[in-house]
């Protein structure tokens, strides 16, 4: 079976009552290598630490004996000097860039160790003709592992991990919530509201205001926690009628479970990695600040993407293993089944969409992002070409 969404990262909350809630899905995740490394450091890991190896084996299988190309994001260019990449990051943050390329190197190493040709490339080092794709040395590709936002522009005749249509679908949080509510209302997707239905939004905020609850407001197509804000519902209720950002979505803030470290407790949520519809790795994401005292109202407390990652351990064996977060076999089974269902629903929806018309909705699809002249170099391992 060929998956349109072969490799995905899904984020979940486990609430204080032990219920799972789906937050969002990422069709171009990074840090599976981090999940593997954390698992390998854990005495009783929940996952065996072989996620990248499983991903590499799937890529090799799909390539059918032909070379594999790992296509860097649009913001990268490989320079003439083998030890340099140029990149531009709108946040001027090298962290995501280094995570991306480190994972590319590890995937390439796994593929090459299996005796299969693999090249790390940017968008200038690939050509295409009638749906077939070639390296500049003329070798035809068997698979494209794609992290470009806007390439390829025509539907390839080879497997493309992931299909570009998923970029348009997965980044639309309102669409995903609507789709899951229709297809799997019991999956635990966090209720999502927008200005598309003002009455439903007002009713939601009024209900949350009665209990003096918090509401999350974030961009419909945001990523990396950019633009995520938390408000008391009563404060939003006063302003929402004059809100001009029609691309904002609103969700209840669900208090996550906590991880105790020393004298303090920290909120955590969970990243789960899926390859070919199966859970292969994951970790807990801890907030940077404790959930009490002076930091209780700070984003460093309630936003769990800004702190350290914790390995996941087996609750039956390592309930008290220091530095890890334990889940039971039943909790993992429930989480994995929900994630597989979500991936299946999203794949089925994307498969029915017209490729070009759907991809045109992705910002920068018709022309590459204007990044020439704005690049800056970072030192990384040399890139070996196939």
DRENDO-1510 file (C-alpha; in Angstrom, 1 decimal, always signed):
<recs>
REC; n; res; u; v; w
REC; 1; UNK; +0.0; +0.0; +0.0 .
REC; 2; UNK; +1.3; +3.5; -0.9 .
REC; 3; UNK; +0.5; +6.2; +1.6 .
REC; 4; UNK; +0.0; +9.8; +0.6 .
REC; 5; UNK; +0.9; +10.6; +4.2 .
REC; 6; UNK; +3.7; +8.1; +4.8 .
REC; 7; UNK; +5.4; +10.1; +7.6 .
REC; 8; UNK; +3.5; +12.3; +10.0 .
REC; 9; UNK; +3.8; +13.9; +13.4 .
REC; 10; UNK; +0.7; +14.2; +15.6 .
REC; 11; UNK; +0.3; +16.2; +18.8 .
REC; 12; UNK; -2.0; +15.1; +21.6 .
REC; 13; UNK; -3.0; +16.2; +25.1 .
REC; 14; UNK; -3.6; +13.7; +27.9 .
REC; 15; UNK; -5.9; +15.6; +30.3 .
REC; 16; UNK; -6.0; +15.3; +34.1 .
REC; 17; UNK; -8.8; +12.7; +33.8 .
REC; 18; UNK; -6.8; +10.4; +31.5 .
REC; 19; UNK; -8.6; +11.3; +28.2 .
REC; 20; UNK; -6.7; +11.9; +24.9 .
REC; 21; UNK; -7.3; +15.0; +22.9 .
REC; 22; UNK; -6.0; +15.6; +19.4 .
REC; 23; UNK; -4.3; +19.0; +18.8 .
REC; 24; UNK; -2.9; +19.0; +15.3 .
REC; 25; UNK; -1.0; +17.0; +12.6 .
REC; 26; UNK; +2.2; +17.9; +10.9 .
REC; 27; UNK; +2.9; +16.5; +7.4 .
REC; 28; UNK; +6.6; +17.6; +7.5 .
REC; 29; UNK; +7.7; +16.8; +11.0 .
REC; 30; UNK; +11.2; +16.8; +12.3 .
REC; 31; UNK; +12.9; +15.3; +15.4 .
REC; 32; UNK; +12.1; +11.6; +14.9 .
REC; 33; UNK; +15.8; +11.2; +15.4 .
REC; 34; UNK; +15.4; +13.0; +18.8 .
REC; 35; UNK; +12.6; +10.5; +19.7 .
REC; 36; UNK; +15.0; +7.6; +18.8 .
REC; 37; UNK; +17.8; +9.1; +20.8 .
REC; 38; UNK; +15.6; +9.6; +23.9 .
REC; 39; UNK; +14.3; +6.1; +23.6 .
REC; 40; UNK; +17.8; +4.7; +23.5 .
REC; 41; UNK; +18.7; +6.6; +26.6 .
REC; 42; UNK; +15.7; +5.2; +28.5 .
REC; 43; UNK; +15.9; +2.0; +30.6 .
REC; 44; UNK; +12.4; +0.9; +29.7 .
REC; 45; UNK; +11.4; +2.7; +26.6 .
REC; 46; UNK; +7.9; +2.7; +25.2 .
REC; 47; UNK; +9.3; +2.6; +21.7 .
REC; 48; UNK; +12.4; +0.7; +20.6 .
REC; 49; UNK; +14.3; +3.7; +19.2 .
REC; 50; UNK; +14.1; +2.5; +15.6 .
REC; 51; UNK; +11.8; +5.1; +14.0 .
REC; 52; UNK; +14.3; +6.5; +11.5 .
REC; 53; UNK; +15.3; +3.0; +10.5 .
REC; 54; UNK; +11.7; +2.1; +9.9 .
REC; 55; UNK; +11.2; +5.3; +7.8 .
REC; 56; UNK; +14.3; +4.6; +5.8 .
REC; 57; UNK; +13.2; +1.0; +5.0 .
REC; 58; UNK; +9.9; +2.3; +3.8 .
REC; 59; UNK; +11.6; +4.8; +1.5 .
REC; 60; UNK; +13.9; +2.1; +0.1 .
REC; 61; UNK; +10.9; -0.2; -0.5 .
REC; 62; UNK; +9.0; +2.5; -2.4 .
REC; 63; UNK; +12.0; +3.5; -4.5 .
REC; 64; UNK; +12.0; +0.1; -6.2 .
REC; 65; UNK; +15.8; +0.0; -6.7 .
REC; 66; UNK; +16.2; +3.6; -8.0 .
REC; 67; UNK; +18.0; +6.5; -6.2 .
REC; 68; UNK; +16.3; +8.4; -3.4 .
REC; 69; UNK; +16.5; +12.2; -3.2 .
REC; 70; UNK; +16.0; +14.0; +0.1 .
REC; 71; UNK; +14.7; +17.4; -0.9 .
REC; 72; UNK; +15.5; +20.2; +1.6 .
REC; 73; UNK; +13.0; +23.0; +2.4 .
REC; 74; UNK; +12.8; +26.0; +0.1 .
REC; 75; UNK; +14.8; +28.1; +2.6 .
REC; 76; UNK; +18.0; +26.0; +2.0 .
REC; 77; UNK; +20.6; +26.1; -0.7 .
REC; 78; UNK; +23.6; +23.8; -0.8 .
REC; 79; UNK; +26.7; +25.9; -1.5 .
REC; 80; UNK; +29.8; +25.0; -3.6 .
REC; 81; UNK; +31.6; +24.4; -0.3 .
REC; 82; UNK; +30.6; +21.0; +0.8 .
REC; 83; UNK; +30.5; +21.8; +4.5 .
REC; 84; UNK; +28.1; +24.7; +4.2 .
REC; 85; UNK; +24.4; +25.1; +3.7 .
REC; 86; UNK; +22.8; +28.5; +3.2 .
REC; 87; UNK; +19.4; +29.0; +4.8 .
REC; 88; UNK; +17.0; +31.8; +5.7 .
REC; 89; UNK; +14.6; +31.5; +8.7 .
REC; 90; UNK; +12.1; +34.3; +9.2 .
REC; 91; UNK; +12.5; +34.0; +12.9 .
REC; 92; UNK; +16.3; +34.1; +12.7 .
REC; 93; UNK; +16.4; +30.8; +14.6 .
REC; 94; UNK; +18.9; +28.2; +13.7 .
REC; 95; UNK; +17.3; +25.5; +15.8 .
REC; 96; UNK; +14.7; +24.3; +13.3 .
REC; 97; UNK; +17.3; +24.5; +10.5 .
REC; 98; UNK; +19.8; +22.3; +12.3 .
REC; 99; UNK; +17.1; +19.8; +13.4 .
REC; 100; UNK; +16.0; +19.5; +9.8 .
REC; 101; UNK; +19.4; +18.9; +8.3 .
REC; 102; UNK; +20.5; +16.6; +11.2 .
REC; 103; UNK; +17.5; +14.4; +10.5 .
REC; 104; UNK; +18.2; +14.5; +6.8 .
REC; 105; UNK; +21.8; +13.3; +7.4 .
REC; 106; UNK; +20.6; +10.5; +9.7 .
REC; 107; UNK; +18.0; +9.3; +7.2 .
REC; 108; UNK; +20.5; +9.4; +4.4 .
REC; 109; UNK; +23.0; +7.4; +6.5 .
REC; 110; UNK; +20.4; +4.7; +7.2 .
REC; 111; UNK; +19.5; +4.4; +3.5 .
REC; 112; UNK; +23.2; +4.3; +2.4 .
REC; 113; UNK; +24.1; +1.8; +5.1 .
REC; 114; UNK; +21.5; -0.5; +3.5 .
REC; 115; UNK; +23.4; -0.2; +0.2 .
REC; 116; UNK; +20.8; +2.1; -1.5 .
REC; 117; UNK; +21.8; +5.3; -3.4 .
REC; 118; UNK; +20.6; +8.5; -1.7 .
REC; 119; UNK; +21.3; +12.2; -2.3 .
REC; 120; UNK; +20.5; +15.3; -0.2 .
REC; 121; UNK; +19.5; +18.0; -2.6 .
REC; 122; UNK; +17.9; +21.5; -2.8 .
REC; 123; UNK; +15.4; +22.6; -5.4 .
REC; 124; UNK; +18.1; +23.7; -7.9 .
REC; 125; UNK; +19.5; +20.1; -8.1 .
REC; 126; UNK; +16.6; +18.3; -9.6 .
REC; 127; UNK; +14.9; +18.4; -13.0 .
REC; 128; UNK; +11.7; +16.9; -14.2 .
REC; 129; UNK; +10.0; +15.8; -17.4 .
REC; 130; UNK; +6.4; +14.4; -17.8 .
REC; 131; UNK; +6.1; +13.5; -14.1 .
REC; 132; UNK; +9.6; +11.8; -14.0 .
REC; 133; UNK; +12.3; +13.4; -11.8 .
REC; 134; UNK; +16.1; +13.3; -12.3 .
REC; 135; UNK; +19.2; +14.3; -10.5 .
REC; 136; UNK; +21.6; +16.7; -12.4 .
REC; 137; UNK; +23.8; +13.7; -13.2 .
REC; 138; UNK; +20.9; +12.3; -15.2 .
REC; 139; UNK; +20.0; +9.5; -12.8 .
REC; 140; UNK; +16.2; +9.0; -12.6 .
REC; 141; UNK; +14.8; +9.1; -9.1 .
REC; 142; UNK; +12.7; +6.3; -7.6 .
REC; 143; UNK; +11.4; +8.4; -4.7 .
REC; 144; UNK; +11.3; +12.0; -3.6 .
REC; 145; UNK; +11.4; +12.7; +0.2 .
REC; 146; UNK; +10.1; +16.2; +0.0 .
REC; 147; UNK; +10.3; +19.0; +2.5 .
REC; 148; UNK; +9.8; +21.8; -0.1 .
REC; 149; UNK; +6.7; +24.0; +0.3 .
REC; 150; UNK; +6.1; +24.4; -3.4 .
REC; 151; UNK; +7.8; +21.6; -5.4 .
REC; 152; UNK; +7.1; +19.6; -7.4 .
REC; 153; UNK; +4.4; +21.7; -9.1 .
REC; 154; UNK; +3.2; +18.8; -11.3 .
REC; 155; UNK; +2.1; +15.5; -9.7 .
REC; 156; UNK; +5.1; +13.1; -9.9 .
REC; 157; UNK; +4.8; +9.6; -11.2 .
REC; 158; UNK; +7.1; +8.4; -8.4 .
REC; 159; UNK; +6.3; +8.2; -4.7 .
REC; 160; UNK; +6.6; +11.6; -3.1 .
REC; 161; UNK; +6.9; +11.6; +0.7 .
REC; 162; UNK; +4.6; +13.3; +1.5 .
REC; 163; UNK; +2.2; +14.1; -1.3 .
REC; 164; UNK; +2.2; +17.9; -1.6 .
REC; 165; UNK; -1.6; +18.0; -1.3 .
REC; 166; UNK; -1.1; +17.1; +2.4 .
REC; 167; UNK; +0.7; +20.4; +2.9 .
REC; 168; UNK; -2.5; +22.3; +2.0 .
REC; 169; UNK; -4.7; +20.0; +4.1 .
REC; 170; UNK; -2.7; +19.5; +7.2 .
REC; 171; UNK; -1.9; +23.2; +7.7 .
REC; 172; UNK; -5.6; +24.1; +7.7 .
REC; 173; UNK; -6.6; +23.5; +11.3 .
REC; 174; UNK; -10.2; +24.5; +10.7 .
REC; 175; UNK; -10.5; +22.0; +7.9 .
REC; 176; UNK; -8.9; +19.2; +9.9 .
REC; 177; UNK; -11.2; +19.8; +12.9 .
REC; 178; UNK; -14.3; +19.9; +10.6 .
REC; 179; UNK; -13.2; +16.7; +8.8 .
REC; 180; UNK; -12.6; +14.8; +12.0 .
REC; 181; UNK; -15.8; +16.0; +13.6 .
REC; 182; UNK; -17.7; +14.7; +10.5 .
REC; 183; UNK; -15.8; +11.3; +10.1 .
REC; 184; UNK; -14.9; +10.5; +13.6 .
REC; 185; UNK; -16.7; +12.6; +16.2 .
REC; 186; UNK; -15.4; +10.4; +19.1 .
REC; 187; UNK; -11.7; +10.7; +18.1 .
REC; 188; UNK; -11.1; +13.4; +20.7 .
REC; 189; UNK; -10.3; +16.3; +18.4 .
REC; 190; UNK; -10.3; +19.6; +20.3 .
REC; 191; UNK; -13.5; +21.6; +19.5 .
REC; 192; UNK; -12.6; +24.4; +17.0 .
REC; 193; UNK; -14.5; +27.5; +16.2 .
REC; 194; UNK; -14.0; +30.4; +13.8 .
REC; 195; UNK; -15.6; +33.6; +12.5 .
REC; 196; UNK; -17.2; +31.5; +9.7 .
REC; 197; UNK; -20.0; +30.7; +12.2 .
REC; 198; UNK; -20.2; +33.8; +14.5 .
REC; 199; UNK; -23.2; +32.3; +16.4 .
REC; 200; UNK; -21.4; +29.1; +17.3 .
REC; 201; UNK; -18.3; +31.1; +18.3 .
REC; 202; UNK; -20.2; +33.4; +20.6 .
REC; 203; UNK; -22.1; +30.5; +22.2 .
REC; 204; UNK; -18.8; +28.8; +22.8 .
REC; 205; UNK; -17.2; +31.9; +24.4 .
REC; 206; UNK; -20.2; +32.6; +26.5 .
REC; 207; UNK; -20.2; +29.0; +27.8 .
REC; 208; UNK; -16.5; +29.2; +28.6 .
REC; 209; UNK; -16.9; +32.6; +30.3 .
REC; 210; UNK; -19.5; +31.2; +32.7 .
REC; 211; UNK; -16.9; +28.8; +34.1 .
REC; 212; UNK; -14.1; +31.5; +33.9 .
REC; 213; UNK; -12.2; +29.2; +31.6 .
REC; 214; UNK; -9.3; +29.9; +29.2 .
REC; 215; UNK; -9.5; +29.9; +25.4 .
REC; 216; UNK; -6.7; +29.5; +22.9 .
REC; 217; UNK; -6.6; +31.7; +19.9 .
REC; 218; UNK; -4.2; +30.8; +17.1 .
REC; 219; UNK; -3.8; +31.2; +13.3 .
REC; 220; UNK; -5.8; +28.8; +11.2 .
REC; 221; UNK; -2.6; +27.9; +9.3 .
REC; 222; UNK; +0.0; +28.5; +11.9 .
REC; 223; UNK; +3.0; +26.3; +12.8 .
REC; 224; UNK; +5.6; +26.1; +15.5 .
REC; 225; UNK; +3.4; +27.7; +18.1 .
REC; 226; UNK; +3.7; +31.0; +16.3 .
REC; 227; UNK; +0.8; +33.3; +17.1 .
REC; 228; UNK; -0.7; +31.0; +19.8 .
REC; 229; UNK; -2.3; +33.1; +22.6 .
REC; 230; UNK; -4.3; +32.2; +25.7 .
REC; 231; UNK; -7.1; +34.4; +27.0 .
REC; 232; UNK; -9.9; +34.3; +29.6 .
REC; 233; UNK; -13.0; +33.7; +27.6 .
REC; 234; UNK; -14.7; +36.7; +29.2 .
REC; 235; UNK; -12.0; +38.9; +27.8 .
REC; 236; UNK; -12.3; +37.5; +24.3 .
REC; 237; UNK; -16.1; +37.8; +24.4 .
REC; 238; UNK; -15.8; +41.6; +24.7 .
REC; 239; UNK; -13.5; +41.9; +21.7 .
REC; 240; UNK; -14.5; +39.1; +19.3 .
REC; 241; UNK; -17.3; +41.1; +17.6 .
REC; 242; UNK; -14.7; +43.6; +16.5 .
REC; 243; UNK; -12.0; +41.0; +15.6 .
REC; 244; UNK; -10.6; +41.6; +12.1 .
REC; 245; UNK; -8.5; +38.5; +11.8 .
REC; 246; UNK; -10.9; +36.1; +10.1 .
REC; 247; UNK; -8.2; +33.5; +9.8 .
REC; 248; UNK; -8.1; +33.0; +13.6 .
REC; 249; UNK; -9.5; +29.9; +15.2 .
REC; 250; UNK; -10.6; +29.4; +18.9 .
REC; 251; UNK; -10.3; +26.3; +21.0 .
REC; 252; UNK; -10.9; +25.6; +24.7 .
REC; 253; UNK; -7.6; +25.4; +26.7 .
REC; 254; UNK; -7.6; +21.8; +28.1 .
REC; 255; UNK; -5.3; +21.5; +31.1 .
REC; 256; UNK; -2.7; +18.8; +30.3 .
REC; 257; UNK; -1.4; +16.2; +32.6 .
REC; 258; UNK; +1.7; +17.1; +34.5 .
REC; 259; UNK; +5.3; +15.8; +35.0 .
REC; 260; UNK; +6.8; +16.3; +38.5 .
REC; 261; UNK; +10.5; +17.4; +38.6 .
REC; 262; UNK; +11.8; +18.1; +42.1 .
REC; 263; UNK; +9.4; +20.3; +44.0 .
REC; 264; UNK; +7.5; +21.5; +40.9 .
REC; 265; UNK; +5.0; +20.2; +38.4 .
REC; 266; UNK; +5.1; +21.0; +34.7 .
REC; 267; UNK; +2.4; +20.6; +32.0 .
REC; 268; UNK; +3.2; +18.1; +29.2 .
REC; 269; UNK; +1.7; +17.1; +25.9 .
REC; 270; UNK; +2.8; +14.4; +23.4 .
REC; 271; UNK; +4.3; +14.1; +19.9 .
REC; 272; UNK; +3.7; +10.8; +18.2 .
REC; 273; UNK; +5.4; +9.8; +14.9 .
REC; 274; UNK; +3.6; +7.7; +12.4 .
REC; 275; UNK; +5.2; +5.8; +9.5 .
REC; 276; UNK; +2.9; +4.0; +7.0 .
REC; 277; UNK; +0.1; +4.2; +9.4 .
REC; 278; UNK; +1.9; +2.8; +12.4 .
REC; 279; UNK; +3.3; +4.5; +15.5 .
REC; 280; UNK; +7.1; +4.3; +15.5 .
REC; 281; UNK; +8.2; +6.8; +18.1 .
REC; 282; UNK; +7.4; +9.8; +20.3 .
REC; 283; UNK; +8.2; +11.8; +23.3 .
REC; 284; UNK; +6.5; +14.0; +25.9 .
REC; 285; UNK; +7.0; +17.8; +25.5 .
REC; 286; UNK; +7.4; +19.6; +28.9 .
REC; 287; UNK; +6.7; +23.3; +29.4 .
REC; 288; UNK; +9.7; +25.4; +30.3 .
REC; 289; UNK; +8.2; +26.7; +33.6 .
REC; 290; UNK; +6.3; +25.2; +36.5 .
REC; 291; UNK; +2.5; +25.4; +36.5 .
REC; 292; UNK; +2.2; +27.2; +39.8 .
REC; 293; UNK; +3.5; +30.3; +41.6 .
REC; 294; UNK; +4.9; +33.2; +39.7 .
REC; 295; UNK; +5.0; +31.5; +36.3 .
REC; 296; UNK; +1.4; +30.1; +36.3 .
REC; 297; UNK; +0.1; +32.7; +33.8 .
REC; 298; UNK; +3.2; +32.7; +31.6 .
REC; 299; UNK; +3.3; +31.1; +28.2 .
REC; 300; UNK; +6.4; +29.3; +29.5 .
REC; 301; UNK; +4.0; +27.4; +31.8 .
REC; 302; UNK; +1.0; +26.6; +29.6 .
REC; 303; UNK; +2.7; +26.3; +26.2 .
REC; 304; UNK; +4.4; +22.9; +26.1 .
REC; 305; UNK; +6.4; +23.4; +23.0 .
REC; 306; UNK; +9.0; +25.6; +24.6 .
REC; 307; UNK; +10.6; +23.2; +27.1 .
REC; 308; UNK; +12.6; +19.9; +27.0 .
REC; 309; UNK; +11.6; +16.6; +25.4 .
REC; 310; UNK; +11.2; +13.6; +27.7 .
REC; 311; UNK; +11.5; +10.0; +26.7 .
REC; 312; UNK; +8.4; +7.8; +27.0 .
REC; 313; UNK; +8.8; +4.8; +29.2 .
REC; 314; UNK; +6.7; +1.8; +30.0 .
REC; 315; UNK; +4.5; +2.5; +33.0 .
REC; 316; UNK; +4.3; -1.1; +34.1 .
REC; 317; UNK; +8.1; -1.3; +34.4 .
REC; 318; UNK; +9.3; +2.3; +34.9 .
REC; 319; UNK; +6.6; +4.3; +36.6 .
REC; 320; UNK; +9.2; +6.2; +38.6 .
REC; 321; UNK; +12.0; +6.3; +36.1 .
REC; 322; UNK; +13.6; +9.7; +36.6 .
REC; 323; UNK; +13.7; +12.0; +33.6 .
REC; 324; UNK; +11.0; +10.1; +31.6 .
REC; 325; UNK; +7.2; +10.2; +31.3 .
REC; 326; UNK; +5.4; +6.8; +31.7 .
REC; 327; UNK; +2.5; +5.6; +29.7 .
REC; 328; UNK; +0.7; +2.3; +30.1 .
REC; 329; UNK; +0.3; -0.2; +27.3 .
REC; 330; UNK; -3.4; +0.6; +27.2 .
REC; 331; UNK; -2.8; +4.3; +26.9 .
REC; 332; UNK; -0.3; +3.7; +24.1 .
REC; 333; UNK; -2.7; +1.4; +22.3 .
REC; 334; UNK; -5.5; +4.0; +22.5 .
REC; 335; UNK; -3.3; +6.8; +21.3 .
REC; 336; UNK; -1.9; +4.7; +18.4 .
REC; 337; UNK; -5.3; +3.7; +17.2 .
REC; 338; UNK; -6.6; +7.3; +17.3 .
REC; 339; UNK; -3.5; +8.5; +15.4 .
REC; 340; UNK; -3.9; +5.8; +12.7 .
REC; 341; UNK; -7.6; +6.7; +12.3 .
REC; 342; UNK; -6.7; +10.4; +11.9 .
REC; 343; UNK; -4.1; +9.6; +9.3 .
REC; 344; UNK; -6.4; +7.3; +7.4 .
REC; 345; UNK; -9.2; +10.0; +7.3 .
REC; 346; UNK; -6.8; +12.7; +6.1 .
REC; 347; UNK; -5.3; +10.5; +3.5 .
REC; 348; UNK; -8.7; +9.6; +2.1 .
REC; 349; UNK; -9.8; +13.2; +1.9 .
REC; 350; UNK; -6.5; +14.3; +0.2 .
REC; 351; UNK; -6.7; +11.5; -2.4 .
REC; 352; UNK; -9.9; +12.9; -3.8 .
REC; 353; UNK; -8.5; +16.4; -4.3 .
REC; 354; UNK; -7.2; +17.7; -7.6 .
REC; 355; UNK; -3.4; +17.9; -7.3 .
REC; 356; UNK; -2.6; +21.3; -8.9 .
REC; 357; UNK; -5.7; +23.1; -7.8 .
REC; 358; UNK; -5.1; +22.1; -4.2 .
REC; 359; UNK; -1.4; +22.8; -4.2 .
REC; 360; UNK; -2.1; +26.3; -5.6 .
REC; 361; UNK; -3.6; +27.1; -2.2 .
REC; 362; UNK; -0.2; +26.7; -0.6 .
REC; 363; UNK; +1.6; +30.1; -0.1 .
REC; 364; UNK; +4.5; +30.4; -2.6 .
REC; 365; UNK; +3.3; +27.6; -4.8 .
REC; 366; UNK; +3.4; +29.5; -8.1 .
REC; 367; UNK; +6.8; +31.1; -7.4 .
REC; 368; UNK; +9.5; +30.1; -5.0 .
REC; 369; UNK; +9.7; +32.1; -1.8 .
REC; 370; UNK; +11.8; +35.3; -2.3 .
REC; 371; UNK; +14.9; +34.2; -0.5 .
REC; 372; UNK; +17.7; +34.8; -2.8 .
REC; 373; UNK; +20.2; +37.3; -1.3 .
REC; 374; UNK; +18.8; +36.7; +2.2 .
REC; 375; UNK; +20.6; +33.5; +2.9 .
REC; 376; UNK; +23.2; +33.0; +5.7 .
REC; 377; UNK; +25.5; +30.1; +6.1 .
REC; 378; UNK; +25.5; +27.4; +8.8 .
REC; 379; UNK; +28.2; +24.8; +9.2 .
REC; 380; UNK; +27.0; +21.2; +9.0 .
REC; 381; UNK; +28.4; +17.8; +8.0 .
REC; 382; UNK; +29.3; +17.5; +4.3 .
REC; 383; UNK; +26.6; +16.3; +1.9 .
REC; 384; UNK; +27.5; +13.2; -0.1 .
REC; 385; UNK; +25.9; +13.0; -3.5 .
REC; 386; UNK; +24.8; +9.8; -5.0 .
</recs>
